[in-house]
Amino acid sequence: MSKLNIKVHLNEPQTQAVRAIEGPVLIIAGAGSGKTRVITYRIAHMLEEGIPQSAILALTFTNKAAREMEARLKEITGKKLQSLTVSTFHAFGLKLLREECEHIGYRKNFSVYDETDKMSLIKESLRECKINPSKTDIYELSQFFSKIKTFLVNWTENADMRPVYDEYQQALKIYNAVDFDDLLTIPLEIFEKNDALLHKYQKKFRYILVDEFQDTSLIQYKLLKLLAVGKNANICVVGDDDQSIYSWRGANYGNILLFENDFPDRVEIKLEQNYRSTSTILDAANGVISHNKGRKEKNLWSQEECGKPVELYFPENETAEADFISSQIRHLMIAEDYKYHDFGVLTRTNSLARNIEEAFLAENIPYRVSGGTSFFQRKEIKDIISYLRIIANTDDDVSLLRIINTPRRGIGKTTIASLNELARKSHTSIWNAFVRLNYVRSQGQQGLFQEQKAMTEIEEFSTMIENFRSLILERQVTDEKPWKLSRCVRKLVDNIDYWSYLVLEHGKDEKKARWKYSNIEYFIRMIENWESDSDNLDAGLYPWLNRISLILRDDGEDDADGKVNLMTIHAAKGLEFPAVFIAGVEEGLIPHEKSIEESENEEGGSIEEERRLFYVAITRAREKLYITSCKKRRHLQNTVECRPSPFLEEIPNDLISIHERINEKETADETQANKFMEQMKAMFD
């Protein structure tokens, strides 16, 4: 234990949590209480006590959290930790499926469909069931299917969509694909039906640790309970019921109660000392969350000084609100040396960010918005990239299955299922199955399919791909000028008639089809700009695909340095900033009007989650907290009068500084102005 110096780095409750490695443990970790430090030191202590890396399973909810945890562990222990499993629940499920896929009838190179792929397959399933996709809300249906799959709803509602769901499930199997929910539901099914496999993983992972336990779903809890052997299992869960804000995606903070019932001999430890915020901010947060019932009693406290009061502003409208936020950011940067990345601007919904974005653009304030869809993740772009990938590598089954019927060809699911089976038996790729079929047909034999149209479509599709392989990879010369990649891609898009496909997909909504096609045009212009770069010595297909792979890998990575962080409160969970603005703290927004309606029949359950959401927003602030509540706000085509959120009344009055008027921008005093001039002189010296 001397190597870790636990008592030097941890307080008494944290030390207790680190050392309690045998048996079930419940750690209630308040916001900013050093939870990540406790988890990493706990694992390091386990390793020092001689527990093998391979026996430990640490689960969390985001890839970022898993990477940070692993990086801290390597720093503390000085070891590579190659046998340690630190992962998200879904990544753990994916790894399990890769290892055990033969038990569920999948080939090892199955693909995982994202939301875009999922909705495309649902459209296809609707057509198979003779239902017009343009008359169905695909997103809503996708969400409903997810809830069916994760047991959140049953078929008492939307029963007419059951044939579509069955068709969708069958299609996933045919395409050798799973969706995101399957990464949890299929492992659970495997464990429940195969005792030998369950015992294999129980024996392997003898020590289990779960971060953000309040965000686990019932399926995730069932998985954990199956893996944890008996009431005295070595399982440690860390969470905070006050920060449970994800019920809409299946999170169930009641899992804490289930854990208490299933593990009655657990050790329970509370972490209440906050290392993040001033005591003023913590007292404000405590004042709000104390109004929730049935919560684990805790009271966050801090040794930090009181700090400045919470500043509450009542701007006239959303434009004045955005102007105030941007001007206050400028003011703090001049007056107190704040950097752009020190600011977090939080909203209840994405739609509230639009005016703030406009103000930032007008003031030349760099910012990043969390939660947006990457350009390269748009369906139309993924389709074209998949064509390029199959041209570059015909053995890429994932890309082939994506485009084999996009746009729609006469290669139906039955044909694809047969091709999959042929490839599996031959231990080869689907493309090689194509080649084999074409050869058999050239010899005058019927081959695998009795359907003449399917054989013709397969031959035409493979010929088209081979022609573009020749055109792009061999850089065929036409009119004494080499074909550039961008020209080839444009020809490819025309050849497959992707425009007609978009029109067919979106029915009467030609505007949406044009918008999607304009994205493809932009994609081609990106290639053109890349080709024209004088520093680009190789403008071929392989370098371009490598470049895209790097972009996709970096998408979502932290690029916040030097930028203000504009995000929803949900997206801010787990983050902290020296200065935080919470915008739109009005009745109907926080709490949201839907939650107010639902709570009338749920004894306040939805309102309590909204209060937890506001609590999370407050506790993101370290030094300064600004709250804005507009007097008026545009709603649809009208301007409506706004009332302050009732949650504001729950903050003790002595902690708030109220500003009724913010029309005049704050300016730095003489000392601050002189300081600014000195900074400018230093910059240009």
Sequence and secondary structure as in RCSB ss.txt:
>XXXX:A:sequence
MSKLNIKVHLNEPQTQAVRAIEGPVLIIAGAGSGKTRVITYRIAHMLEEGIPQSAILALTFTNKAAREMEARLKE
ITGKKLQSLTVSTFHAFGLKLLREECEHIGYRKNFSVYDETDKMSLIKESLRECKINPSKTDIYELSQFFSKIKT
FLVNWTENADMRPVYDEYQQALKIYNAVDFDDLLTIPLEIFEKNDALLHKYQKKFRYILVDEFQDTSLIQYKLLK
LLAVGKNANICVVGDDDQSIYSWRGANYGNILLFENDFPDRVEIKLEQNYRSTSTILDAANGVISHNKGRKEKNL
WSQEECGKPVELYFPENETAEADFISSQIRHLMIAEDYKYHDFGVLTRTNSLARNIEEAFLAENIPYRVSGGTSF
FQRKEIKDIISYLRIIANTDDDVSLLRIINTPRRGIGKTTIASLNELARKSHTSIWNAFVRLNYVRSQGQQGLFQ
EQKAMTEIEEFSTMIENFRSLILERQVTDEKPWKLSRCVRKLVDNIDYWSYLVLEHGKDEKKARWKYSNIEYFIR
MIENWESDSDNLDAGLYPWLNRISLILRDDGEDDADGKVNLMTIHAAKGLEFPAVFIAGVEEGLIPHEKSIEESE
NEEGGSIEEERRLFYVAITRAREKLYITSCKKRRHLQNTVECRPSPFLEEIPNDLISIHERINEKETADETQANK
FMEQMKAMFD
>XXXX:A:secstr
 TTTTHHHHS HHHHHHHH  SS EEEEE TTS HHHHHHHHHHHHHHTT  GGGEEEEES HHHHHHHHHHHHH
HH S  TT EEEEHHHHHHHHHHHHGGGGT  TT EEE HHHHHHHHHHHHHHTT  GGGS HHHHHHHHHHHHT
TSS TTSSGGGHHHHHHHHHHHHHTTEEETTHHHHHHHHHHHH HHHHHHHHHH  EEEESSGGG BHHHHHHHH
HHS STT EEEEEE GGG   GGGTB TTHHHHHHHH TT EEEEE B SSS HHHHHHHHHHHTT SS      
B SS   S EEEE  SSHHHHHHHHHHHHHHHHHHH   GGGEEEEESSGGGHHHHHHHHHHTT  EEETT   G
GGSHHHHHHHHHHHHHH TT HHHHHHHTTSS  S  HHHHHHHHHHHHHHTS HHHHHHHHHHHHHTT   S S
 HHHHHHHHHHHHHHHHHHHHHHTT EETTEE  HHHHHHHHHHHTTHHHHHHHHHTT HHHHHHHHHHHHHHHH
HHHHHHT TT S  SHHHHHHHHHHHHHHTTS   TTSEEEEEHHHHTT  EEEEEE   BTBBTTBHHHHHHHT
TTTTHHHHHHHHHHHHHHTTEEEEEEEE  SEEEETTEEEE  B GGGGGS GGGEEEES   S     HHHHHH
HHHHHHHHH 
